[in-house]
Amino acid sequence: MFSFMQKMLRFQRSFSVSPFPTTPLQLPSPMETHLWFVVPDEFKSVSLLNQYMELLSPCEKENVLSMRGEQLQKSALLARTLVRTTIARYQINNRVVDPRSLKFKRNVHGKPELEWESDGGQCPSPLHFNISHTSSLIACGVTVNSSIGIDIEEKQRKIKNNILAFARRYFSLHEVEHLSAISDSEVQRQEFVKLWTLKEAYVKALGRGFSAAPFKTFTIRIKNAFRRGFDHADDIESGASEVVVESSDHPERLANNWQFGLFELASSHYAAVCMEKDKASDAGMSAPMRLTVRKTIPFVEDECFSGTDAVVPIAGLIEQF
């Protein structure tokens, strides 16, 4: 019996890619994030997966096929497909983009970026993206003229090591003290995962890599809500749950140029978005992050999840659209 990838390769030469079927979308506005996600278990069609394979560059195909095991191969394929089809949804500089034509590069720290070409040659892309995945969900966040980092973690993620011992190794003193004050082991685990998700999103937004921005060197705080945990409803409803980041060595230094959002996604994951604030706005102002969330099966269907029970804000100033 042919394996998942063997079946795809068998039909690859005779399969032609249909035109990209969606109408170009309007680019996100300043301080707006579009988050697209896929659920790998929903993809059963070999012909559809083969269509996705044809969107990839030769290097990307090689990377997918080098993965060990069908699930890892499928996840890698869907991740690259999500990035390409998501970016191709947007009309940039009055151009309709074919997902197969997109080119990517990495910055000096290894963060993937879109390599954009205009009539005058290569130029910085106004569109920024970032991707995160677990075995059960893959997400891609998109902004315009603002660096972005996203992270998703399963709500039921198990921590193999002792949570506090693990936190002392990676988290700041203030964050460890916050976790130490939680007596309920399950609540403590949940708070750890939420903190990890926010910190991961921040490091990815910086685009410098973990080695250049270790978790211990900064502290995530929830203004007026941190001591009572992330889920204190009164704080969220009163708008007092703004997420801020500060240097562990210099607590008085707040990184005011970053905006955070933390929310539950599809009842199964915690998701964090960190984006650079609009340079034209006052860095001291705390305007809400505009968030649109959609689930997709590229070339088949899209479903808007914003404003539904599938997207539940936890912390940060979030306005859903």
Disulfide bonds with the S-S distance in Angstrom:
none
